[in-house]
Amino acid sequence: MSEATQALLLARLEDRSAVVGVVGLGYAGLPLAVAFAEAGFRVVGVDLDRGKVAGLNDGRSHVDDVPGAKIRELVARGAFRAHDEYAALREADAITICVPTPLAEARRPDLAHVERAAESLGAQLRKGQLVVLESTTVPATTEDVVLPRLAASGLQVGVDFFLGYAPERIDPGNKKWGIRNTPKLVSGITPACREATSALYRAIVDTVVPLSSTRAAEVAKLLENTFRAVNVGFANEMAMLCAQLGVDVWEVVDAAATKPFGYMPFYPGPGCGGHCIPVVPFFLSWKMKTLGTVARFIELSGEVNDAMPAYVVTRVMEALNDECKTLKGARVVVLGVAYKPNVGDTRESPSLEVLRLLRERGADAVYNDPHVPRASLVGFGWHGGWISRQPTITSATRTSGERGHRQPVEELCSQPLTEELLHGSDCVVIATNHAEYDWRWIGEHARLIVDARNVMRSVDPAALRARVVKL
């Protein structure tokens, strides 16, 4: 019976007659849904944000890498439809779970979204369905969290239904590596589950990499992100050490990178942003704590990376001091609040923390970002002054966070990047190196620049009006 159930599923995946469901239509889920729809499947998307669902069905995209025109095309020909209820997934043959897995207090993984998705799917699970978890998560989540909730249906895994883990590898804004050409790790609770999971992704990915267990795939995903977090942390610590030694850290890193073996360059910056790098390593760290082990490299790199926004603010203060100015009351313009170049994603952005700290310490700080028209500073300490002179900014207290804590939140708007803005600033902080920025023009009109991304190296020093200070 199990062989017949699996064979039917594999046949439907092979001829694209299967219906694919995607739970969570965010930065990972929406591109995945589009990839399946473009591959010939009919896709049913589910997201509990009704505004997001309505926007998608009207052909509006909230993800930078997914054009609205593409959504309109898929919706118009019936290849994709978004819903705000799990009941829409009853007809799906394969369902992927792409929900958020944030950190809660004390850097404890919050798996509430995964739990809710698994419970909702388990309540309506039917024979022959494949469920695949894509969310980056704690080791053993597929076995210990998702499986019991699906098995509560009375169906047997590997016989009546199939469960796999295939971690997302989405890199927002990356024009070279996308879903199709990025190898996909796949795994399953049983060999039959792994085979079904592999068949699903072979339809949209050039290279599928099967692993022996879901736990191995979960840890592999954590290793990818932790590797970057640890090495970026080391690069950031080197930046602080080189500043004390009077050495240009970027020159040092580039010099070391000339070695053709045994070295890979990582570069410093104002901190780590996005969902993965500042968050994911602590899934592994927390899991090891439950086993009585301390993940020392992870914890230390986290401390260094978390300290970088404050270090950038210190560099601003030192640069202003050199010009006989104080940080308090200084007009500071932060360029870029997205966590990486050329996207509008501000998740865990260190640039926002730099901006918040500047304002908290009394600076008259504003921002410009061509991709982020509005931004929120959570935990802002009220200082007044500049706010009252700018009608585009308001300050209020509202509920923020999953657990309903009341925190001060300040809403800011991107200021137009004009000569007047630069001329009137005491310091410009380059926090995100968007392609839209003309660094030569900025260097001609600013007076003082703290360059946290080393982008001013591309500008002829003779063309600069500004004094440039690196990390």
FIZALUM-846412 format. One record per residue (C-alpha): x, y, z; residue number from 1. Coordinates in steps of 0.5 Angstrom, whole numbers, plus 500, padded with zeros to 3 digits. Each point is the difference from the previous one (the first is absolute). Last residue first. Layout:
BEGIN
+-----+-----+-----+-----+
|  px |  py |  pz |   i |
+-----+-----+-----+-----+
|   X |   Y |   Z | NUM |
...
+-----+-----+-----+-----+
END
This chain:
BEGIN
+-----+-----+-----+-----+
|  px |  py |  pz |   i |
+-----+-----+-----+-----+
| 572 | 603 | 521 | 471 |
| 502 | 505 | 495 | 470 |
| 500 | 508 | 501 | 469 |
| 500 | 504 | 494 | 468 |
| 501 | 508 | 500 | 467 |
| 495 | 502 | 495 | 466 |
| 501 | 505 | 494 | 465 |
| 503 | 494 | 496 | 464 |
| 502 | 500 | 492 | 463 |
| 507 | 500 | 502 | 462 |
| 499 | 494 | 504 | 461 |
| 498 | 496 | 493 | 460 |
| 494 | 496 | 502 | 459 |
| 499 | 493 | 501 | 458 |
| 503 | 499 | 507 | 457 |
| 494 | 504 | 502 | 456 |
| 496 | 493 | 500 | 455 |
| 504 | 498 | 506 | 454 |
| 493 | 497 | 503 | 453 |
| 500 | 504 | 507 | 452 |
| 502 | 507 | 497 | 451 |
| 500 | 505 | 505 | 450 |
| 499 | 506 | 496 | 449 |
| 502 | 508 | 501 | 448 |
| 499 | 506 | 496 | 447 |
| 495 | 497 | 495 | 446 |
| 499 | 503 | 493 | 445 |
| 505 | 497 | 496 | 444 |
| 500 | 494 | 504 | 443 |
| 493 | 499 | 498 | 442 |
| 501 | 501 | 493 | 441 |
| 506 | 495 | 500 | 440 |
| 496 | 495 | 503 | 439 |
| 494 | 500 | 496 | 438 |
| 495 | 496 | 503 | 437 |
| 495 | 496 | 496 | 436 |
| 505 | 493 | 501 | 435 |
| 498 | 500 | 508 | 434 |
| 506 | 500 | 504 | 433 |
| 496 | 499 | 507 | 432 |
| 503 | 504 | 506 | 431 |
| 504 | 506 | 497 | 430 |
| 499 | 505 | 506 | 429 |
| 500 | 507 | 498 | 428 |
| 503 | 505 | 505 | 427 |
| 498 | 508 | 502 | 426 |
| 495 | 500 | 495 | 425 |
| 497 | 506 | 497 | 424 |
| 504 | 500 | 494 | 423 |
| 498 | 493 | 499 | 422 |
| 492 | 501 | 501 | 421 |
| 501 | 506 | 495 | 420 |
| 503 | 497 | 495 | 419 |
| 495 | 495 | 500 | 418 |
| 498 | 493 | 502 | 417 |
| 493 | 500 | 501 | 416 |
| 498 | 498 | 508 | 415 |
| 498 | 493 | 501 | 414 |
| 494 | 500 | 505 | 413 |
| 500 | 498 | 507 | 412 |
| 495 | 497 | 505 | 411 |
| 503 | 500 | 507 | 410 |
| 498 | 494 | 504 | 409 |
| 500 | 500 | 508 | 408 |
| 498 | 493 | 502 | 407 |
| 494 | 496 | 503 | 406 |
| 501 | 493 | 500 | 405 |
| 495 | 496 | 496 | 404 |
| 503 | 493 | 500 | 403 |
| 502 | 500 | 492 | 402 |
| 503 | 507 | 500 | 401 |
| 498 | 507 | 500 | 400 |
| 494 | 503 | 504 | 399 |
| 500 | 507 | 499 | 398 |
| 503 | 507 | 503 | 397 |
| 500 | 506 | 496 | 396 |
| 505 | 504 | 496 | 395 |
| 499 | 504 | 493 | 394 |
| 504 | 502 | 495 | 393 |
| 499 | 503 | 493 | 392 |
| 497 | 506 | 504 | 391 |
| 508 | 502 | 501 | 390 |
| 501 | 506 | 505 | 389 |
| 497 | 496 | 506 | 388 |
| 504 | 494 | 499 | 387 |
| 507 | 504 | 500 | 386 |
| 499 | 502 | 508 | 385 |
| 497 | 494 | 503 | 384 |
| 504 | 495 | 504 | 383 |
| 496 | 494 | 501 | 382 |
| 503 | 493 | 500 | 381 |
| 499 | 496 | 494 | 380 |
| 499 | 493 | 502 | 379 |
| 497 | 498 | 493 | 378 |
| 503 | 504 | 494 | 377 |
| 495 | 500 | 494 | 376 |
| 501 | 501 | 493 | 375 |
| 497 | 504 | 494 | 374 |
| 502 | 501 | 493 | 373 |
| 505 | 494 | 500 | 372 |
| 502 | 498 | 493 | 371 |
| 503 | 507 | 499 | 370 |
| 503 | 501 | 507 | 369 |
| 502 | 506 | 503 | 368 |
| 500 | 501 | 508 | 367 |
| 500 | 505 | 505 | 366 |
| 504 | 502 | 506 | 365 |
| 499 | 506 | 505 | 364 |
| 505 | 496 | 505 | 363 |
| 498 | 500 | 507 | 362 |
| 503 | 493 | 502 | 361 |
| 493 | 497 | 499 | 360 |
| 500 | 503 | 493 | 359 |
| 507 | 497 | 498 | 358 |
| 498 | 493 | 503 | 357 |
| 494 | 500 | 496 | 356 |
| 503 | 501 | 494 | 355 |
| 506 | 495 | 501 | 354 |
| 494 | 495 | 502 | 353 |
| 497 | 501 | 493 | 352 |
| 506 | 499 | 497 | 351 |
| 501 | 494 | 503 | 350 |
| 494 | 497 | 497 | 349 |
| 497 | 494 | 503 | 348 |
| 495 | 500 | 495 | 347 |
| 500 | 506 | 496 | 346 |
| 499 | 497 | 493 | 345 |
| 499 | 506 | 494 | 344 |
| 505 | 497 | 496 | 343 |
| 506 | 503 | 496 | 342 |
| 506 | 499 | 505 | 341 |
| 499 | 496 | 507 | 340 |
| 496 | 501 | 506 | 339 |
| 496 | 506 | 498 | 338 |
| 501 | 506 | 503 | 337 |
| 504 | 504 | 495 | 336 |
| 504 | 507 | 501 | 335 |
| 500 | 502 | 507 | 334 |
| 500 | 508 | 500 | 333 |
| 503 | 503 | 507 | 332 |
| 498 | 507 | 502 | 331 |
| 504 | 501 | 507 | 330 |
| 496 | 502 | 506 | 329 |
| 503 | 495 | 504 | 328 |
| 506 | 497 | 496 | 327 |
| 505 | 505 | 502 | 326 |
| 504 | 505 | 496 | 325 |
| 507 | 502 | 500 | 324 |
| 502 | 497 | 493 | 323 |
| 503 | 494 | 503 | 322 |
| 495 | 499 | 505 | 321 |
| 495 | 499 | 494 | 320 |
| 504 | 494 | 497 | 319 |
| 500 | 498 | 508 | 318 |
| 493 | 500 | 500 | 317 |
| 499 | 497 | 493 | 316 |
| 505 | 494 | 502 | 315 |
| 496 | 499 | 507 | 314 |
| 494 | 500 | 496 | 313 |
| 503 | 494 | 495 | 312 |
| 502 | 496 | 507 | 311 |
| 493 | 501 | 502 | 310 |
| 497 | 497 | 494 | 309 |
| 506 | 494 | 500 | 308 |
| 499 | 498 | 507 | 307 |
| 495 | 495 | 498 | 306 |
| 505 | 497 | 495 | 305 |
| 505 | 499 | 505 | 304 |
| 495 | 497 | 505 | 303 |
| 497 | 495 | 495 | 302 |
| 507 | 498 | 498 | 301 |
| 502 | 498 | 507 | 300 |
| 493 | 496 | 501 | 299 |
| 501 | 496 | 494 | 298 |
| 508 | 499 | 501 | 297 |
| 498 | 497 | 507 | 296 |
| 494 | 495 | 499 | 295 |
| 499 | 498 | 507 | 294 |
| 498 | 493 | 501 | 293 |
| 495 | 498 | 505 | 292 |
| 496 | 496 | 495 | 291 |
| 494 | 506 | 501 | 290 |
| 506 | 505 | 499 | 289 |
| 502 | 496 | 494 | 288 |
| 493 | 502 | 497 | 287 |
| 500 | 507 | 502 | 286 |
| 507 | 501 | 496 | 285 |
| 497 | 496 | 494 | 284 |
| 494 | 505 | 500 | 283 |
| 505 | 506 | 502 | 282 |
| 504 | 499 | 493 | 281 |
| 493 | 501 | 496 | 280 |
| 499 | 507 | 503 | 279 |
| 505 | 506 | 498 | 278 |
| 502 | 496 | 493 | 277 |
| 493 | 497 | 498 | 276 |
| 494 | 505 | 501 | 275 |
| 504 | 506 | 497 | 274 |
| 505 | 504 | 503 | 273 |
| 507 | 500 | 503 | 272 |
| 504 | 506 | 502 | 271 |
| 503 | 507 | 498 | 270 |
| 505 | 496 | 495 | 269 |
| 506 | 496 | 500 | 268 |
| 502 | 496 | 494 | 267 |
| 501 | 492 | 499 | 266 |
| 506 | 498 | 496 | 265 |
| 501 | 492 | 499 | 264 |
| 507 | 497 | 502 | 263 |
| 503 | 493 | 499 | 262 |
| 502 | 501 | 493 | 261 |
| 502 | 505 | 495 | 260 |
| 502 | 506 | 505 | 259 |
| 499 | 506 | 497 | 258 |
| 494 | 501 | 505 | 257 |
| 505 | 501 | 505 | 256 |
| 501 | 507 | 497 | 255 |
| 493 | 501 | 499 | 254 |
| 498 | 499 | 507 | 253 |
| 506 | 505 | 502 | 252 |
| 498 | 505 | 495 | 251 |
| 493 | 500 | 503 | 250 |
| 503 | 500 | 507 | 249 |
| 503 | 507 | 499 | 248 |
| 506 | 500 | 505 | 247 |
| 500 | 505 | 506 | 246 |
| 501 | 495 | 505 | 245 |
| 494 | 502 | 504 | 244 |
| 496 | 500 | 494 | 243 |
| 503 | 493 | 498 | 242 |
| 498 | 497 | 506 | 241 |
| 493 | 502 | 499 | 240 |
| 499 | 498 | 493 | 239 |
| 503 | 493 | 502 | 238 |
| 495 | 499 | 505 | 237 |
| 495 | 502 | 494 | 236 |
| 503 | 495 | 495 | 235 |
| 500 | 495 | 506 | 234 |
| 493 | 501 | 501 | 233 |
| 499 | 499 | 492 | 232 |
| 503 | 493 | 501 | 231 |
| 496 | 498 | 505 | 230 |
| 493 | 502 | 497 | 229 |
| 502 | 497 | 493 | 228 |
| 502 | 493 | 503 | 227 |
| 494 | 501 | 504 | 226 |
| 495 | 501 | 494 | 225 |
| 503 | 494 | 496 | 224 |
| 500 | 496 | 507 | 223 |
| 493 | 501 | 501 | 222 |
| 498 | 497 | 494 | 221 |
| 504 | 494 | 501 | 220 |
| 497 | 499 | 506 | 219 |
| 493 | 500 | 498 | 218 |
| 502 | 495 | 494 | 217 |
| 504 | 495 | 505 | 216 |
| 493 | 500 | 504 | 215 |
| 496 | 499 | 494 | 214 |
| 504 | 494 | 499 | 213 |
| 505 | 496 | 495 | 212 |
| 501 | 506 | 495 | 211 |
| 497 | 501 | 493 | 210 |
| 504 | 506 | 496 | 209 |
| 495 | 502 | 494 | 208 |
| 503 | 504 | 495 | 207 |
| 497 | 503 | 494 | 206 |
| 494 | 503 | 504 | 205 |
| 492 | 501 | 498 | 204 |
| 498 | 493 | 499 | 203 |
| 505 | 496 | 503 | 202 |
| 497 | 504 | 507 | 201 |
| 494 | 495 | 500 | 200 |
| 504 | 494 | 498 | 199 |
| 505 | 501 | 505 | 198 |
| 494 | 501 | 506 | 197 |
| 497 | 493 | 497 | 196 |
| 507 | 496 | 500 | 195 |
| 501 | 503 | 507 | 194 |
| 493 | 498 | 503 | 193 |
| 501 | 493 | 497 | 192 |
| 507 | 499 | 503 | 191 |
| 497 | 502 | 507 | 190 |
| 499 | 507 | 504 | 189 |
| 503 | 503 | 494 | 188 |
| 505 | 505 | 497 | 187 |
| 502 | 505 | 495 | 186 |
| 506 | 505 | 499 | 185 |
| 498 | 504 | 494 | 184 |
| 506 | 502 | 495 | 183 |
| 499 | 508 | 498 | 182 |
| 499 | 500 | 493 | 181 |
| 493 | 500 | 499 | 180 |
| 498 | 504 | 507 | 179 |
| 505 | 506 | 498 | 178 |
| 507 | 501 | 500 | 177 |
| 503 | 505 | 496 | 176 |
| 495 | 506 | 501 | 175 |
| 500 | 500 | 507 | 174 |
| 495 | 505 | 503 | 173 |
| 497 | 496 | 505 | 172 |
| 505 | 493 | 502 | 171 |
| 495 | 495 | 500 | 170 |
| 503 | 493 | 502 | 169 |
| 494 | 497 | 503 | 168 |
| 501 | 493 | 504 | 167 |
| 497 | 494 | 498 | 166 |
| 497 | 495 | 505 | 165 |
| 495 | 495 | 498 | 164 |
| 493 | 497 | 502 | 163 |
| 496 | 494 | 496 | 162 |
| 493 | 498 | 501 | 161 |
| 497 | 493 | 501 | 160 |
| 506 | 496 | 500 | 159 |
| 506 | 504 | 501 | 158 |
| 497 | 503 | 506 | 157 |
| 494 | 496 | 503 | 156 |
| 493 | 504 | 500 | 155 |
| 496 | 500 | 507 | 154 |
| 499 | 508 | 499 | 153 |
| 505 | 501 | 506 | 152 |
| 505 | 498 | 495 | 151 |
| 500 | 507 | 497 | 150 |
| 501 | 503 | 507 | 149 |
| 505 | 495 | 502 | 148 |
| 504 | 501 | 494 | 147 |
| 501 | 507 | 500 | 146 |
| 503 | 501 | 507 | 145 |
| 505 | 495 | 502 | 144 |
| 502 | 497 | 493 | 143 |
| 500 | 506 | 496 | 142 |
| 502 | 504 | 506 | 141 |
| 506 | 495 | 501 | 140 |
| 505 | 506 | 499 | 139 |
| 498 | 507 | 502 | 138 |
| 497 | 503 | 493 | 137 |
| 501 | 504 | 494 | 136 |
| 493 | 499 | 497 | 135 |
| 499 | 495 | 494 | 134 |
| 496 | 495 | 503 | 133 |
| 497 | 495 | 494 | 132 |
| 493 | 497 | 501 | 131 |
| 498 | 494 | 495 | 130 |
| 493 | 498 | 499 | 129 |
| 498 | 493 | 498 | 128 |
| 495 | 499 | 505 | 127 |
| 497 | 506 | 503 | 126 |
| 502 | 505 | 505 | 125 |
| 494 | 505 | 503 | 124 |
| 502 | 501 | 507 | 123 |
| 507 | 498 | 499 | 122 |
| 501 | 506 | 495 | 121 |
| 497 | 505 | 506 | 120 |
| 504 | 497 | 505 | 119 |
| 506 | 500 | 496 | 118 |
| 499 | 508 | 498 | 117 |
| 499 | 502 | 507 | 116 |
| 506 | 496 | 502 | 115 |
| 505 | 503 | 495 | 114 |
| 497 | 507 | 502 | 113 |
| 501 | 499 | 507 | 112 |
| 507 | 498 | 499 | 111 |
| 503 | 505 | 504 | 110 |
| 508 | 499 | 501 | 109 |
| 502 | 502 | 507 | 108 |
| 505 | 506 | 499 | 107 |
| 499 | 503 | 507 | 106 |
| 493 | 502 | 498 | 105 |
| 497 | 497 | 493 | 104 |
| 504 | 499 | 494 | 103 |
| 496 | 499 | 493 | 102 |
| 498 | 494 | 496 | 101 |
| 496 | 503 | 495 | 100 |
| 496 | 496 | 495 |  99 |
| 502 | 496 | 494 |  98 |
| 496 | 493 | 501 |  97 |
| 499 | 497 | 493 |  96 |
| 494 | 496 | 498 |  95 |
| 500 | 494 | 495 |  94 |
| 493 | 497 | 497 |  93 |
| 496 | 506 | 502 |  92 |
| 493 | 499 | 499 |  91 |
| 499 | 501 | 508 |  90 |
| 504 | 506 | 500 |  89 |
| 495 | 506 | 499 |  88 |
| 498 | 498 | 507 |  87 |
| 506 | 503 | 503 |  86 |
| 497 | 507 | 500 |  85 |
| 502 | 506 | 497 |  84 |
| 501 | 499 | 493 |  83 |
| 504 | 501 | 494 |  82 |
| 499 | 498 | 493 |  81 |
| 505 | 498 | 495 |  80 |
| 500 | 496 | 493 |  79 |
| 493 | 503 | 498 |  78 |
| 502 | 503 | 494 |  77 |
| 499 | 507 | 503 |  76 |
| 503 | 499 | 506 |  75 |
| 506 | 497 | 497 |  74 |
| 501 | 507 | 496 |  73 |
| 498 | 504 | 505 |  72 |
| 505 | 497 | 505 |  71 |
| 505 | 501 | 494 |  70 |
| 498 | 507 | 499 |  69 |
| 501 | 502 | 507 |  68 |
| 507 | 498 | 500 |  67 |
| 503 | 495 | 505 |  66 |
| 507 | 501 | 502 |  65 |
| 498 | 506 | 504 |  64 |
| 495 | 497 | 504 |  63 |
| 493 | 503 | 502 |  62 |
| 497 | 499 | 493 |  61 |
| 494 | 503 | 497 |  60 |
| 495 | 496 | 495 |  59 |
| 494 | 501 | 503 |  58 |
| 500 | 492 | 503 |  57 |
| 507 | 502 | 503 |  56 |
| 497 | 507 | 503 |  55 |
| 494 | 496 | 504 |  54 |
| 505 | 495 | 502 |  53 |
| 504 | 505 | 503 |  52 |
| 495 | 504 | 504 |  51 |
| 497 | 493 | 502 |  50 |
| 506 | 498 | 504 |  49 |
| 499 | 493 | 502 |  48 |
| 503 | 498 | 494 |  47 |
| 499 | 494 | 495 |  46 |
| 502 | 499 | 493 |  45 |
| 497 | 495 | 495 |  44 |
| 504 | 498 | 494 |  43 |
| 498 | 497 | 494 |  42 |
| 506 | 497 | 497 |  41 |
| 503 | 501 | 493 |  40 |
| 507 | 502 | 502 |  39 |
| 498 | 507 | 500 |  38 |
| 495 | 499 | 506 |  37 |
| 506 | 496 | 504 |  36 |
| 505 | 506 | 499 |  35 |
| 494 | 505 | 502 |  34 |
| 499 | 496 | 506 |  33 |
| 507 | 500 | 502 |  32 |
| 501 | 507 | 499 |  31 |
| 494 | 501 | 505 |  30 |
| 502 | 496 | 505 |  29 |
| 507 | 502 | 502 |  28 |
| 499 | 508 | 500 |  27 |
| 493 | 499 | 503 |  26 |
| 494 | 496 | 497 |  25 |
| 500 | 495 | 506 |  24 |
| 497 | 493 | 499 |  23 |
| 501 | 498 | 493 |  22 |
| 495 | 495 | 496 |  21 |
| 502 | 496 | 494 |  20 |
| 494 | 497 | 496 |  19 |
| 503 | 493 | 496 |  18 |
| 498 | 500 | 493 |  17 |
| 508 | 502 | 498 |  16 |
| 501 | 493 | 496 |  15 |
| 506 | 498 | 505 |  14 |
| 496 | 503 | 506 |  13 |
| 494 | 496 | 499 |  12 |
| 504 | 494 | 498 |  11 |
| 504 | 500 | 507 |  10 |
| 493 | 501 | 504 |   9 |
| 497 | 494 | 497 |   8 |
| 507 | 496 | 501 |   7 |
| 500 | 502 | 507 |   6 |
| 493 | 497 | 501 |   5 |
| 501 | 494 | 496 |   4 |
| 506 | 498 | 504 |   3 |
| 497 | 502 | 507 |   2 |
| 494 | 495 | 498 |   1 |
+-----+-----+-----+-----+
END
